[in-house]
Amino acid sequence: MAPIPDTTSFIQKMEMEREARERGEIRDNRGFFAKYWMYIVPVVLLLFISGATNQDASK
């Protein structure tokens, strides 16, 4: 038989962390790029795409 995971303690731990985060006790210590990569990557891709199309039009 396989071991049974202890889901109740995991759920309690996750709830405690969520509550602490809502109260502001836990700070997000990630770096700038780690926090905002999902906003930076599309902007960079759009800049590359627009730069490639502008170069083709100027030839």
N, C-alpha and C positions, 0 to 999 in steps of 0.2 A: 504494500500500500504506500502511496505517496504521502509526503507530509502535507498537512493542511496549513495554508498561510493564515497568519494572524491579522485579519483585515480590520477587526475592531480597533486595535491599537493604532494601526496606520490611519484610519479615518479620524480617530480622536486627535492624533498628532497633526494631521492636515487641517482640521478645524481650529486647533489652537494657533497654528501658524497664520491662518487666514484672519482670525480675530486679532491677533497681535499686529498684523499688517494693517488692518483697518484702523486700529488705535494709533498707528504710527510708531510702534515700538521697534519694528524691524525695518531697517533701511536697505534700499537696493544698492549694493556695493558694486554692481557691474559697471564696466567702463562705458564711455559715450557710444562707441560703435556697437558694443554688445546690446545696448538698450535700443538703439535707433536704426539698426541695420535694415529693417524692413522698409524704412522710409528712404534711406540713402541709396540702396541698390536700384530701385526703379528710376530715381532721378538721374543717377549716373548712366544707366542704360539709355534713357531718353536723350541725354546729352550726346552719347556716342552715336546713336542712330541719327539724330538731327545733324551732327557734325559730318557724318558720312554722306548724307543726302546733300548738304550744302556744298561739299567739295565736288561732288559729281555735277552739280548744276553750274558751278563756276568754270568748268573746263570747256 
